[in-house]
Amino acid sequence: MSHRRHIYIYSPSGAVRDKAAFRRGVARLKALGHEVEIDEAALKSWQRFAGDDATRLAAIGRAAASGADVALITRGGYGLTRILDALPYKAVAKAIDRGTAFVGLSDFTAFQLALLAKTGQVSWAGPALGEDFGAEAGPDDIMEACFDDLLEGQGEGTGWRMSSRDAGVALKPVHGATLWGGNLRVLVSLLGTPYFPAVDKGVLFLEDVGEHPYRIERMLDQLRHAGVLGRQKAVVLGQFTGFRAVPHDRGFRLQTVIDRLRSLLKVPVLAGLPFGHVPTKVLLPVGAPVEMAAQEREVFLVWGHGVGGSRHHHGHGHDHHHHA
């Protein structure tokens, strides 16, 4: 059982449509013993959004001022790229220095990459309230264990097993590389803007949902042609889900895209990271220095203590090993 922590729930992107999942998520965090504070505009709705741009900017400001251990988004959707030029970067950076961990995924990738580009601060790619804590079947055990590690200040890394067809990828041990990335579609939308982090010799992780393999390939090629992929120490592919093959693909699949990318890049491309729009997701510190090594099919990704908020350091860190 983790210690009681203060969790601030806010909606920086899409409107919460699934109120039942929202309620289940709040109830779950309370059942775990946490103090859950819900932003006054968390359930607001305007067009697709959780309130207009000014409403959502104010909510981000309140999350930064909350003093919470974790600021957790209700859901992703769309809305953050619209307001990147108005985000309260200084206030968010100060909140992180004081120990608040900003956690989210999907559309939240825009916030995380802009924050990294503008301030160098670390945030966490991880769960959202509704789809993860409010899942109808109950929250995923590994996700909860990783979230608990963040709250306890003792998560120090993660590991996973690649599929047998990926086992041949040669990875030299990586030391002190910046971990960055997130949702592929959102990340590509920031290319050429001041909100795209200029990370060299980093570890870039990518995931997406509802994008057909040809669209994934086109986005990866954009990053490749822009020189982004070739500058990294490693490219790590998470979960790409929620798309349908069509008859005229004629055998063109996600694996086709991965195999081709490997043939075109000198940089190692690893697959199978347990992160994306899936129940089993680890938490990843966006912007933190990491070590990475692979042993046959096992991949290890490790970061230091006290990364990106979460001010509680007691006990020894432990890994969660995931055999996907």
TORMARBA-806922 format. One line per 8 residues: number of its first residue (from 1); for each residue z, x, y negated of N, C-alpha, C. Coordinates in Angstrom, 1 decimal, decimal comma. Layout:
! TORMARBA-806922
NUM) Z:X:Y:Z:X:Y:Z:X:Y; ...
//
This chain:
! TORMARBA-806922
1) 0,0:0,9:1,2:0,0:0,0:0,0:0,0:0,9:-1,2; -0,9:0,6:-2,1:-1,0:1,5:-3,3:0,1:1,0:-4,3; 0,3:1,8:-5,3:1,3:1,5:-6,4:0,6:0,4:-7,3; 1,4:-0,3:-8,0:0,9:-1,3:-8,9:0,1:-0,6:-10,0; -1,1:-1,1:-10,2:-1,9:-0,5:-11,3:-2,4:-1,6:-12,2; -2,8:-1,3:-13,4:-3,3:-2,2:-14,4:-4,9:-2,2:-14,3; -5,5:-3,3:-14,0:-6,9:-3,4:-13,8:-7,5:-4,4:-14,9; -8,4:-3,9:-15,7:-9,0:-4,7:-16,7:-10,4:-5,2:-16,3
9) -10,6:-6,5:-16,3:-11,8:-7,1:-15,8:-12,6:-7,6:-17,0; -13,9:-7,2:-17,1:-14,7:-7,6:-18,3:-16,1:-7,7:-17,8; -17,0:-8,3:-18,7:-18,4:-8,6:-18,3:-19,3:-8,0:-19,3; -19,8:-6,8:-19,1:-20,7:-6,1:-20,1:-22,2:-6,5:-19,9; -22,5:-7,2:-18,8:-24,0:-7,4:-18,5:-24,3:-8,9:-18,3; -24,6:-9,3:-17,1:-25,0:-10,6:-16,8:-23,8:-11,6:-16,8; -24,1:-12,9:-17,0:-23,1:-13,9:-17,0:-22,6:-14,1:-15,5; -21,4:-14,4:-15,4:-20,8:-14,7:-14,0:-21,3:-16,1:-13,6
17) -22,1:-16,1:-12,6:-22,6:-17,4:-12,1:-21,7:-17,9:-10,9; -21,3:-16,9:-10,1:-20,5:-17,3:-8,9:-19,0:-17,2:-9,3; -18,5:-18,4:-9,8:-17,1:-18,4:-10,2:-16,1:-18,3:-9,0; -16,5:-18,8:-7,9:-15,7:-18,7:-6,7:-15,4:-17,3:-6,3; -16,5:-16,4:-6,3:-16,4:-15,0:-6,0:-15,5:-14,3:-7,1; -15,7:-14,7:-8,3:-14,8:-14,1:-9,4:-13,3:-14,4:-9,1; -13,0:-15,7:-8,7:-11,6:-16,1:-8,4:-11,1:-15,3:-7,2; -12,0:-15,2:-6,2:-11,5:-14,5:-5,0:-11,2:-13,0:-5,3
25) -12,1:-12,4:-6,1:-11,9:-11,0:-6,5:-10,6:-10,8:-7,2; -10,3:-11,7:-8,2:-9,0:-11,6:-8,9:-7,9:-11,8:-8,0; -7,9:-12,8:-7,1:-6,8:-13,0:-6,2:-6,6:-11,8:-5,2; -7,7:-11,2:-4,8:-7,6:-10,1:-3,9:-6,9:-8,9:-4,6; -7,3:-8,6:-5,8:-6,6:-7,5:-6,5:-5,1:-7,8:-6,8; -4,8:-9,0:-7,1:-3,4:-9,4:-7,3:-2,7:-9,3:-6,0; -3,3:-9,7:-4,9:-2,7:-9,6:-3,5:-2,4:-8,2:-3,2; -3,2:-7,3:-3,7:-2,9:-5,8:-3,4:-1,8:-5,3:-4,3
33) -1,3:-6,2:-5,2:-0,1:-5,8:-6,0:-0,4:-5,3:-7,4; -1,7:-5,5:-7,8:-2,0:-5,0:-9,1:-1,9:-6,0:-10,2; -1,7:-5,5:-11,4:-1,7:-6,3:-12,6:-3,1:-6,5:-13,1; -3,6:-7,7:-13,0:-5,0:-7,9:-13,4:-5,1:-8,6:-14,7; -5,8:-8,0:-15,7:-5,9:-8,5:-17,0:-7,4:-8,9:-17,2; -7,7:-10,2:-17,5:-9,0:-10,7:-17,6:-9,4:-10,8:-19,1; -10,5:-10,1:-19,4:-11,0:-10,1:-20,8:-11,3:-11,6:-21,2; -11,0:-11,8:-22,5:-11,2:-13,2:-23,0:-12,6:-13,7:-22,9
41) -13,6:-12,8:-22,8:-15,0:-13,3:-22,8:-15,6:-13,1:-21,4; -14,8:-12,8:-20,4:-15,3:-12,5:-19,0:-16,2:-13,5:-18,5; -15,9:-14,8:-18,8:-16,7:-15,9:-18,2:-17,6:-16,6:-19,2; -17,8:-15,9:-20,3:-18,7:-16,4:-21,4:-20,2:-16,4:-20,8; -21,0:-17,3:-21,4:-22,4:-17,3:-21,0:-23,3:-17,6:-22,2; -24,4:-16,8:-22,3:-25,4:-17,0:-23,4:-26,7:-16,5:-22,8; -27,7:-17,4:-22,6:-28,9:-17,1:-21,9:-28,5:-16,5:-20,5; -29,0:-15,3:-20,2:-28,7:-14,7:-18,9:-27,4:-14,0:-19,0
49) -26,9:-13,8:-20,2:-25,8:-12,8:-20,4:-24,4:-13,3:-20,5; -23,5:-12,5:-20,3:-22,0:-12,8:-20,4:-21,7:-12,8:-21,9; -22,3:-13,7:-22,7:-22,1:-13,7:-24,1:-23,2:-12,9:-24,8; -23,4:-13,1:-26,1:-24,5:-12,4:-26,8:-24,1:-10,9:-26,9; -25,0:-10,1:-27,5:-24,8:-8,7:-27,5:-23,5:-8,3:-28,2; -23,2:-9,0:-29,3:-22,0:-8,7:-30,0:-20,7:-9,0:-29,2; -20,8:-10,1:-28,5:-19,7:-10,5:-27,6:-19,4:-9,5:-26,5; -20,5:-9,0:-25,9:-20,3:-8,0:-24,8:-19,9:-6,6:-25,4
57) -20,4:-6,2:-26,5:-19,9:-5,0:-27,2:-18,4:-5,1:-27,5; -18,0:-6,2:-28,0:-16,5:-6,4:-28,3:-15,7:-6,3:-27,0; -16,3:-6,8:-25,9:-15,5:-6,8:-24,6:-15,4:-5,4:-24,1; -16,4:-4,5:-24,3:-16,4:-3,1:-23,9:-15,3:-2,4:-24,8; -15,3:-2,8:-26,1:-14,2:-2,2:-27,0:-12,8:-2,6:-26,5; -12,6:-3,8:-26,1:-11,3:-4,3:-25,6:-11,0:-3,6:-24,3; -12,0:-3,4:-23,4:-11,7:-2,6:-22,2:-11,2:-1,2:-22,5; -11,9:-0,6:-23,5:-11,5:0,8:-23,9:-10,1:0,8:-24,5
65) -9,7:-0,2:-25,2:-8,4:-0,3:-25,9:-7,3:-0,8:-24,9; -7,6:-1,2:-23,7:-6,7:-1,9:-22,9:-5,6:-1,0:-22,3; -5,8:0,3:-22,3:-4,8:1,2:-21,6:-4,8:1,0:-20,1; -5,7:0,3:-19,6:-5,7:0,0:-18,1:-6,0:1,3:-17,3; -5,6:1,3:-16,0:-5,9:2,4:-15,1:-7,4:2,3:-14,8; -7,9:1,1:-14,6:-9,3:0,9:-14,2:-9,9:-0,2:-15,1; -11,1:0,0:-15,7:-11,8:-1,1:-16,3:-13,0:-1,4:-15,3; -12,9:-2,6:-14,7:-13,9:-3,0:-13,7:-14,8:-4,1:-14,1
73) -16,1:-3,9:-13,9:-17,0:-5,0:-14,3:-17,0:-6,1:-13,4; -17,3:-7,3:-13,9:-17,3:-8,5:-13,0:-18,6:-8,5:-12,1; -19,7:-8,0:-12,7:-21,0:-8,0:-12,0:-22,0:-7,2:-12,8; -23,1:-6,9:-12,2:-24,2:-6,2:-12,9:-25,1:-7,2:-13,5; -26,4:-7,2:-13,1:-27,4:-8,1:-13,7:-28,2:-7,3:-14,7; -28,2:-7,7:-15,9:-29,0:-7,1:-17,0:-28,3:-7,3:-18,3; -28,3:-6,3:-19,2:-27,7:-6,5:-20,5:-27,3:-5,2:-21,2; -27,0:-4,1:-20,4:-26,5:-2,9:-21,1:-27,6:-2,1:-21,8
81) -28,8:-2,0:-21,3:-29,8:-1,2:-21,9:-30,1:-1,8:-23,3; -29,9:-3,1:-23,5:-30,1:-3,7:-24,9:-29,2:-3,2:-26,0; -28,0:-2,7:-25,5:-27,0:-2,3:-26,5:-26,5:-0,9:-26,5; -27,3:0,0:-25,9:-26,9:1,4:-25,8:-26,8:2,1:-27,1; -27,5:1,6:-28,1:-27,4:2,3:-29,4:-26,2:1,8:-30,2; -25,5:0,8:-29,6:-24,3:0,3:-30,3:-23,0:0,5:-29,5; -23,0:1,1:-28,4:-21,8:1,2:-27,6:-20,8:2,1:-28,3; -19,5:1,7:-28,1:-18,4:2,5:-28,7:-18,1:3,8:-27,9
89) -19,0:4,7:-28,0:-18,8:5,9:-27,1:-17,5:6,7:-27,3; -17,1:6,8:-28,6:-15,9:7,6:-28,9:-14,7:6,9:-28,3; -14,7:5,6:-28,5:-13,5:4,8:-28,0:-13,4:4,9:-26,4; -14,6:4,8:-25,8:-14,6:4,9:-24,3:-14,2:6,3:-23,9; -14,7:7,3:-24,6:-14,3:8,7:-24,2:-12,8:8,9:-24,4; -12,3:8,4:-25,4:-10,8:8,5:-25,6:-10,1:7,8:-24,5; -10,5:6,6:-24,1:-9,9:5,8:-23,1:-9,9:6,6:-21,8; -11,0:7,3:-21,5:-11,1:8,1:-20,3:-10,1:9,3:-20,3
97) -10,0:9,9:-21,5:-9,1:11,0:-21,7:-7,6:10,5:-21,5; -7,4:9,3:-21,8:-6,0:8,7:-21,6:-5,8:8,2:-20,2; -6,9:8,2:-19,4:-6,7:7,9:-18,0:-7,3:6,7:-17,4; -8,1:6,0:-18,3:-8,8:4,8:-17,8:-10,1:5,2:-17,0; -10,3:4,7:-15,8:-11,5:4,9:-15,0:-12,4:3,7:-15,2; -13,6:4,0:-15,7:-14,6:2,9:-15,8:-15,4:2,8:-14,5; -15,4:1,7:-13,9:-16,0:1,5:-12,6:-17,1:0,4:-12,6; -18,2:0,7:-11,9:-19,2:-0,3:-11,8:-20,5:0,2:-11,2
105) -21,5:-0,6:-11,1:-22,8:-0,2:-10,5:-23,9:-1,1:-11,0; -25,1:-0,8:-10,5:-26,3:-1,7:-10,9:-26,6:-1,5:-12,4; -26,6:-2,6:-13,1:-26,9:-2,5:-14,6:-26,0:-1,5:-15,3; -24,8:-1,3:-14,7:-23,7:-0,4:-15,3:-24,2:1,0:-15,3; -25,2:1,3:-14,5:-25,8:2,7:-14,5:-26,2:3,1:-15,9; -26,7:2,1:-16,7:-27,2:2,4:-18,1:-26,0:2,9:-18,9; -24,8:2,2:-18,8:-23,6:2,6:-19,5:-23,2:4,0:-19,1; -23,2:4,2:-17,8:-22,7:5,5:-17,2:-23,5:6,7:-17,6
113) -24,8:6,5:-17,6:-25,7:7,7:-17,9:-25,7:7,9:-19,4; -25,7:6,8:-20,2:-25,6:7,0:-21,7:-24,3:7,7:-22,1; -23,2:7,3:-21,4:-21,9:7,9:-21,7:-21,9:9,4:-21,3; -22,5:9,7:-20,2:-22,6:11,1:-19,8:-23,5:11,9:-20,8; -24,6:11,3:-21,2:-25,5:12,0:-22,1:-24,9:12,2:-23,5; -24,1:11,2:-24,0:-23,5:11,2:-25,3:-22,2:12,0:-25,4; -21,4:11,9:-24,3:-20,0:12,5:-24,4:-19,7:13,5:-23,3; -20,5:13,5:-22,3:-20,1:14,4:-21,1:-19,0:13,8:-20,3
121) -18,5:12,6:-20,6:-17,4:12,0:-19,8:-17,8:11,4:-18,5; -16,9:11,4:-17,6:-17,1:11,0:-16,2:-16,7:9,5:-16,0; -17,5:8,7:-15,4:-17,1:7,4:-15,0:-17,4:7,2:-13,5; -17,1:6,1:-12,9:-17,2:6,0:-11,4:-18,3:4,9:-11,0; -19,2:5,4:-10,2:-20,1:4,4:-9,6:-19,3:3,8:-8,4; -19,2:2,5:-8,4:-18,4:1,9:-7,4:-18,5:0,4:-7,4; -17,5:-0,3:-7,0:-17,7:-1,8:-6,8:-17,7:-2,6:-8,1; -18,1:-3,8:-7,9:-18,0:-4,8:-9,0:-17,0:-5,9:-8,5
129) -16,4:-6,6:-9,4:-15,4:-7,6:-8,9:-15,9:-8,6:-8,0; -17,0:-9,3:-8,4:-17,4:-10,5:-7,6:-18,0:-10,1:-6,3; -19,0:-9,3:-6,3:-19,8:-9,0:-5,0:-19,0:-8,2:-4,0; -18,0:-7,5:-4,5:-17,2:-6,6:-3,6:-15,8:-7,1:-3,3; -15,0:-7,3:-4,3:-13,6:-7,8:-4,0:-13,7:-9,3:-3,8; -14,7:-10,0:-4,3:-14,8:-11,4:-4,1:-15,7:-11,8:-3,0; -16,1:-10,8:-2,1:-17,0:-11,2:-1,0:-16,4:-12,2:-0,1; -17,3:-13,2:0,3:-16,8:-14,3:1,0:-16,1:-13,9:2,4
137) -16,7:-12,9:3,0:-16,2:-12,4:4,2:-15,0:-11,5:4,0; -14,6:-11,3:2,8:-13,5:-10,4:2,5:-14,1:-9,0:2,1; -13,3:-8,2:1,3:-13,8:-6,9:0,9:-14,0:-6,0:2,1; -14,9:-5,0:1,9:-15,2:-4,0:2,9:-14,0:-3,0:2,9; -13,6:-2,6:4,1:-12,4:-1,7:4,3:-12,6:-0,4:3,7; -13,8:0,2:3,9:-14,1:1,5:3,3:-14,1:1,5:1,8; -14,8:0,5:1,2:-14,8:0,3:-0,2:-13,4:0,2:-0,8; -12,6:-0,6:-0,1:-11,2:-0,8:-0,6:-10,4:0,5:-0,5
145) -10,6:1,3:0,6:-9,9:2,5:0,8:-10,3:3,6:-0,3; -11,6:3,6:-0,6:-12,1:4,5:-1,6:-11,5:4,1:-3,0; -11,5:2,8:-3,3:-11,0:2,3:-4,6:-9,5:2,6:-4,7; -8,8:2,5:-3,6:-7,3:2,8:-3,5:-7,1:4,3:-3,8; -8,0:5,1:-3,2:-7,9:6,6:-3,5:-8,1:6,9:-5,0; -9,0:6,2:-5,7:-9,1:6,4:-7,1:-7,9:6,0:-7,8; -7,3:4,8:-7,4:-6,0:4,4:-8,1:-4,9:5,3:-7,9; -4,9:5,9:-6,7:-3,8:6,9:-6,4:-4,1:8,3:-6,9
153) -5,3:8,5:-7,4:-5,6:9,8:-7,9:-5,7:10,9:-6,8; -6,1:10,4:-5,6:-6,2:11,4:-4,5:-7,5:11,4:-3,7; -8,5:10,6:-4,2:-9,8:10,7:-3,5:-10,5:12,0:-3,9; -10,8:12,8:-3,0:-11,4:14,1:-3,3:-12,8:14,3:-2,8; -13,4:13,3:-2,2:-14,7:13,4:-1,7:-15,1:12,4:-0,7; -16,3:12,5:-0,1:-16,7:11,6:0,9:-17,7:12,3:1,8; -18,0:11,7:2,9:-18,9:12,3:3,9:-19,6:11,2:4,6; -20,8:11,5:5,1:-21,5:10,5:5,9:-22,4:11,2:6,9
161) -22,9:10,5:7,9:-23,8:11,0:8,9:-25,2:10,5:8,6; -26,1:11,5:8,5:-27,5:11,1:8,3:-28,1:10,6:9,7; -29,2:9,9:9,6:-29,9:9,5:10,8:-30,5:10,7:11,5; -30,8:10,6:12,8:-31,4:11,7:13,5:-32,7:12,2:12,9; -33,5:11,3:12,3:-34,7:11,8:11,7:-34,5:12,6:10,4; -33,3:12,5:9,9:-33,0:13,3:8,6:-32,3:14,6:8,9; -32,0:14,8:10,2:-31,1:15,9:10,6:-31,7:17,3:10,3; -33,0:17,3:10,2:-33,6:18,6:10,0:-33,7:19,1:8,5
169) -33,1:18,3:7,6:-33,2:18,7:6,2:-32,3:19,9:5,9; -32,9:21,0:5,4:-32,0:22,2:5,2:-31,4:22,0:3,8; -30,1:22,2:3,8:-29,3:22,1:2,5:-28,5:23,4:2,4; -28,8:24,2:1,4:-27,9:25,3:1,1:-26,7:24,7:0,5; -25,5:25,3:0,8:-24,3:24,8:0,2:-24,4:24,8:-1,4; -24,0:23,6:-2,0:-24,1:23,4:-3,4:-22,7:23,6:-4,0; -22,6:24,4:-5,1:-21,3:24,6:-5,7:-21,3:24,2:-7,2; -20,4:23,4:-7,6:-20,2:23,1:-9,1:-21,4:22,4:-9,7
177) -22,1:21,6:-8,9:-23,3:20,9:-9,5:-22,8:19,6:-10,0; -23,4:19,1:-11,1:-23,1:17,8:-11,7:-23,6:16,7:-10,8; -22,8:15,8:-10,4:-23,2:14,6:-9,7:-23,6:13,5:-10,7; -24,8:12,9:-10,5:-25,2:11,9:-11,5:-26,2:11,0:-10,8; -26,5:9,9:-11,4:-27,5:8,9:-10,9:-27,0:7,5:-10,9; -27,4:6,7:-9,9:-27,1:5,3:-9,8:-28,3:4,5:-9,5; -28,5:3,4:-10,1:-29,6:2,5:-9,8:-30,9:3,1:-10,3; -31,9:3,2:-9,4:-33,2:3,9:-9,7:-33,9:3,2:-10,8
185) -34,0:1,9:-10,7:-34,8:1,1:-11,8:-34,2:1,3:-13,2; -32,9:1,3:-13,2:-32,2:1,4:-14,5:-32,3:2,9:-15,0; -32,1:3,8:-14,1:-32,2:5,2:-14,5:-33,6:5,6:-15,1; -34,6:5,1:-14,4:-36,0:5,4:-14,9:-36,3:4,7:-16,2; -35,6:3,6:-16,5:-35,8:2,9:-17,8:-35,2:3,7:-19,0; -34,4:4,8:-18,7:-33,8:5,6:-19,7:-34,6:6,9:-20,0; -35,6:7,2:-19,1:-36,4:8,4:-19,3:-37,0:8,5:-20,7; -36,9:9,6:-21,3:-37,5:9,8:-22,7:-36,6:9,2:-23,8
193) -35,4:8,7:-23,5:-34,5:8,2:-24,5:-33,3:9,2:-24,7; -32,5:9,0:-25,7:-31,4:9,9:-25,9:-30,3:9,6:-24,9; -30,5:8,5:-24,1:-29,4:8,1:-23,1:-29,7:8,6:-21,7; -30,7:9,5:-21,6:-31,0:10,1:-20,3:-30,3:11,4:-20,2; -29,4:11,7:-19,3:-28,7:12,9:-19,3:-29,6:14,1:-18,9; -29,5:15,2:-19,6:-30,3:16,4:-19,3:-29,6:17,2:-18,3; -29,5:16,7:-17,0:-28,8:17,5:-16,0:-29,7:18,4:-15,2; -29,4:19,7:-15,3:-30,1:20,7:-14,5:-29,3:21,1:-13,3
201) -29,9:21,4:-12,2:-29,2:21,9:-11,0:-28,1:21,0:-10,6; -28,3:19,7:-10,7:-27,3:18,7:-10,4:-27,6:18,1:-9,0; -26,8:17,2:-8,6:-27,0:16,4:-7,4:-27,3:14,9:-7,9; -28,5:14,5:-7,7:-28,9:13,2:-8,2:-28,9:12,2:-7,0; -28,1:11,1:-7,2:-28,1:10,0:-6,2:-28,7:8,8:-6,7; -29,4:8,1:-5,8:-30,2:6,9:-6,2:-30,1:5,8:-5,2; -30,1:4,6:-5,7:-30,1:3,4:-4,8:-30,9:2,3:-5,6; -31,2:1,2:-4,8:-31,8:0,1:-5,5:-31,8:-1,1:-4,6
209) -32,1:-2,3:-5,2:-32,1:-3,5:-4,5:-33,3:-4,4:-5,0; -34,0:-5,0:-4,0:-35,1:-5,9:-4,4:-36,3:-5,2:-4,8; -36,5:-3,9:-4,5:-37,7:-3,2:-4,9:-38,4:-2,8:-3,7; -39,7:-3,2:-3,6:-40,5:-2,8:-2,4:-40,7:-1,3:-2,4; -40,9:-0,7:-1,2:-41,1:0,7:-1,1:-42,1:1,3:-2,0; -43,2:0,6:-2,3:-44,3:1,2:-3,2:-43,7:1,3:-4,6; -42,9:0,3:-5,0:-42,3:0,4:-6,4:-41,3:1,6:-6,4; -40,5:1,7:-5,3:-39,6:2,8:-5,2:-40,3:4,2:-5,3
217) -41,4:4,3:-4,6:-42,2:5,5:-4,7:-42,8:5,8:-6,1; -43,2:4,7:-6,7:-43,8:4,9:-8,1:-42,7:5,4:-9,0; -41,5:4,9:-8,9:-40,4:5,3:-9,8:-40,0:6,8:-9,4; -39,9:7,1:-8,1:-39,6:8,5:-7,7:-40,7:9,4:-8,2; -41,9:9,0:-8,2:-43,0:9,8:-8,7:-42,9:10,0:-10,2; -42,5:9,0:-10,9:-42,3:9,2:-12,4:-41,2:10,2:-12,6; -40,1:10,2:-11,9:-39,1:11,2:-12,0:-39,6:12,6:-11,6; -40,4:12,6:-10,6:-41,0:13,9:-10,1:-41,9:14,5:-11,1
225) -42,9:13,6:-11,6:-43,8:14,1:-12,6:-43,1:14,5:-13,9; -42,0:13,9:-14,2:-41,3:14,2:-15,5:-40,5:15,5:-15,3; -40,5:16,1:-14,1:-39,8:17,3:-13,8:-38,3:17,1:-13,5; -37,8:15,9:-13,4:-36,4:15,6:-13,2:-36,0:16,0:-11,8; -36,8:15,6:-10,8:-36,4:15,9:-9,4:-36,4:17,4:-9,1; -37,4:18,1:-9,5:-37,5:19,5:-9,2:-36,4:20,3:-9,8; -35,7:19,8:-10,9:-34,7:20,6:-11,5:-33,3:20,4:-10,8; -33,2:19,6:-9,8:-31,9:19,3:-9,2:-31,7:20,3:-8,0
233) -30,4:20,4:-7,6:-30,1:21,1:-6,4:-30,3:20,3:-5,1; -30,2:18,9:-5,3:-30,4:18,0:-4,2:-30,6:16,6:-4,7; -31,4:15,8:-4,0:-31,6:14,4:-4,3:-31,0:13,7:-3,1; -30,1:12,7:-3,4:-29,4:12,0:-2,3:-29,8:10,5:-2,4; -30,4:10,0:-1,4:-30,8:8,6:-1,4:-29,7:7,7:-0,8; -29,2:6,7:-1,5:-28,3:5,8:-1,0:-29,0:4,7:-0,3; -28,6:3,4:-0,5:-29,2:2,3:0,3:-30,2:1,6:-0,6; -31,3:1,3:0,0:-32,4:0,6:-0,7:-32,6:-0,7:0,1
241) -32,2:-1,8:-0,5:-32,1:-3,1:0,3:-32,8:-4,2:-0,4; -32,9:-5,4:0,3:-33,3:-6,6:-0,3:-34,7:-6,7:-0,7; -35,6:-6,0:0,1:-37,0:-6,1:-0,2:-37,7:-6,6:1,1; -38,9:-7,2:1,0:-39,6:-7,7:2,2:-40,9:-6,9:2,3; -41,2:-6,5:3,6:-42,5:-5,9:3,8:-43,5:-7,0:3,8; -44,8:-6,6:3,5:-45,9:-7,6:3,5:-46,9:-7,1:4,5; -47,7:-8,0:5,1:-48,7:-7,6:6,1:-49,6:-6,4:5,7; -50,1:-6,4:4,5:-51,0:-5,3:4,1:-50,3:-4,0:3,8
249) -49,0:-3,9:4,0:-48,4:-2,5:4,0:-49,0:-1,6:5,1; -49,3:-2,2:6,2:-49,9:-1,5:7,3:-49,2:-0,2:7,7; -47,8:-0,4:7,8:-47,0:0,8:8,2:-46,5:1,6:7,1; -46,8:1,3:5,8:-46,2:1,9:4,6:-44,8:1,4:4,5; -43,8:2,2:4,7:-42,4:1,7:4,6:-41,6:2,7:3,8; -40,3:2,4:3,7:-39,4:3,2:3,0:-39,4:4,7:3,5; -39,4:4,8:4,9:-39,4:6,1:5,5:-40,7:6,9:5,1; -41,8:6,2:4,9:-43,1:6,8:4,5:-42,8:7,5:3,1
257) -42,1:6,7:2,2:-41,9:7,2:0,9:-41,0:8,5:0,9; -40,0:8,4:1,8:-39,0:9,5:1,9:-39,7:10,8:2,5; -40,5:10,6:3,5:-41,2:11,7:4,1:-42,2:12,3:3,1; -42,9:11,5:2,4:-43,8:12,1:1,4:-43,1:12,8:0,3; -42,0:12,3:-0,2:-41,2:12,9:-1,2:-40,7:14,3:-0,7; -40,3:14,4:0,5:-39,8:15,6:1,1:-41,0:16,7:1,1; -42,2:16,2:1,4:-43,3:17,1:1,5:-43,7:17,6:0,2; -43,4:16,9:-0,9:-43,8:17,3:-2,2:-42,8:18,1:-3,0
265) -41,5:18,0:-2,6:-40,4:18,6:-3,3:-39,9:19,8:-2,5; -39,6:20,9:-3,3:-38,8:22,0:-2,7:-37,3:21,7:-2,5; -36,9:20,8:-3,4:-35,5:20,3:-3,4:-35,2:19,5:-2,2; -34,0:19,7:-1,5:-33,7:18,9:-0,3:-33,5:17,4:-0,7; -34,0:16,5:0,1:-33,8:15,1:-0,1:-33,0:14,6:1,1; -31,8:14,2:0,8:-30,9:13,7:1,9:-30,8:12,2:1,8; -30,6:11,5:2,9:-30,6:10,1:2,9:-29,3:9,6:3,6; -29,1:8,3:3,4:-27,9:7,7:4,2:-26,6:7,6:3,4
273) -26,6:8,0:2,1:-25,4:7,9:1,4:-24,9:6,4:1,4; -23,6:6,2:1,7:-23,1:4,8:1,7:-22,8:4,3:0,3; -23,9:4,0:-0,4:-23,7:3,5:-1,8:-25,0:2,7:-2,1; -24,7:1,5:-2,8:-25,8:0,7:-3,2:-25,4:-0,8:-3,2; -26,3:-1,7:-3,1:-26,0:-3,1:-3,2:-25,7:-3,5:-1,7; -24,7:-2,9:-1,2:-24,2:-3,2:0,2:-22,7:-3,2:0,2; -22,1:-3,9:1,2:-20,6:-4,0:1,2:-19,9:-2,6:1,3; -20,4:-1,8:2,2:-19,8:-0,5:2,4:-20,2:0,5:1,4
281) -19,4:0,7:0,4:-19,8:1,7:-0,7:-18,6:2,6:-1,0; -19,0:3,8:-1,2:-18,0:4,8:-1,6:-17,9:4,8:-3,2; -16,9:5,4:-3,7:-16,9:5,6:-5,2:-17,3:7,0:-5,5; -18,2:7,2:-6,5:-18,7:8,5:-6,9:-18,5:8,8:-8,3; -18,0:10,0:-8,6:-17,7:10,3:-10,0:-19,0:10,8:-10,8; -19,6:9,9:-11,6:-20,8:10,2:-12,3:-20,5:11,2:-13,4; -21,1:12,4:-13,3:-20,9:13,4:-14,3:-19,9:14,5:-13,9; -19,3:14,4:-12,7:-18,3:15,4:-12,3:-19,0:16,5:-11,5
289) -18,4:17,7:-11,6:-18,9:18,8:-10,7:-18,5:18,6:-9,3; -19,5:18,8:-8,4:-19,2:18,6:-7,0:-19,7:19,8:-6,1; -19,1:19,8:-4,9:-19,6:20,8:-3,9:-20,3:19,9:-2,8; -21,3:20,4:-2,2:-22,0:19,7:-1,1:-22,4:20,6:0,0; -22,2:20,2:1,2:-22,7:21,0:2,3:-23,1:20,0:3,4; -24,0:20,5:4,3:-24,4:19,7:5,4:-24,3:20,5:6,7; -23,8:19,9:7,8:-23,7:20,5:9,1:-24,4:19,6:10,1; -25,5:20,0:10,5:-26,4:19,2:11,4:-26,5:17,8:10,7
297) -26,0:16,8:11,2:-26,2:15,4:10,6:-25,1:15,0:9,6; -24,0:15,8:9,6:-22,9:15,5:8,7:-23,1:16,1:7,3; -22,9:15,2:6,3:-23,0:15,7:4,9:-21,6:15,5:4,3; -21,2:16,5:3,5:-19,9:16,5:2,9:-20,1:16,6:1,4; -19,5:15,7:0,6:-19,6:15,8:-0,9:-18,2:15,7:-1,4; -17,8:16,8:-2,1:-16,4:17,0:-2,5:-16,3:17,2:-4,0; -15,3:16,6:-4,6:-15,0:16,8:-6,1:-13,6:17,1:-6,2; -13,2:17,6:-7,4:-11,8:18,0:-7,6:-10,9:16,9:-7,9
305) -9,6:17,2:-8,1:-8,6:16,3:-8,5:-8,7:15,8:-10,0; -8,3:14,7:-10,3:-8,1:14,2:-11,6:-9,4:14,1:-12,4; -10,5:13,7:-11,7:-11,8:13,5:-12,3:-11,9:12,1:-13,0; -12,3:12,0:-14,2:-12,7:10,8:-14,8:-11,7:9,6:-14,8; -10,6:9,9:-15,5:-9,6:8,8:-15,6:-8,7:8,9:-14,4; -8,0:7,8:-14,1:-7,0:7,7:-13,0:-6,0:8,9:-13,1; -4,9:8,6:-13,8:-4,0:9,6:-14,2:-2,9:9,9:-13,1; -3,1:9,4:-11,9:-2,0:9,5:-11,0:-2,3:10,5:-9,9
313) -1,5:11,6:-9,9:-1,7:12,6:-8,9:-0,5:12,9:-8,1; -0,5:12,3:-6,9:0,6:12,6:-6,0:0,1:12,6:-4,6; 0,6:13,5:-3,8:0,2:13,6:-2,4:-1,1:14,3:-2,3; -1,7:14,4:-1,1:-2,9:15,2:-0,9:-4,1:14,3:-0,8; -5,2:14,8:-1,2:-6,4:14,0:-1,1:-6,8:13,8:0,4; -7,6:12,8:0,6:-8,1:12,7:2,0:-9,5:12,1:1,8; -10,4:12,5:2,8:-11,7:12,0:2,8:-11,8:10,7:3,6; -12,8:9,9:3,2:-13,2:8,8:4,1:-14,5:9,2:4,7
321) -14,6:9,2:6,0:-15,8:9,6:6,7:-16,5:8,3:7,1; -17,8:8,2:6,8:-18,5:7,0:7,1:-19,6:7,3:8,0; -19,7:6,6:9,1:-20,8:6,8:10,1:-21,7:5,6:10,0; -22,6:5,7:9,1:-23,5:4,5:8,9:-24,6:4,5:9,9
//
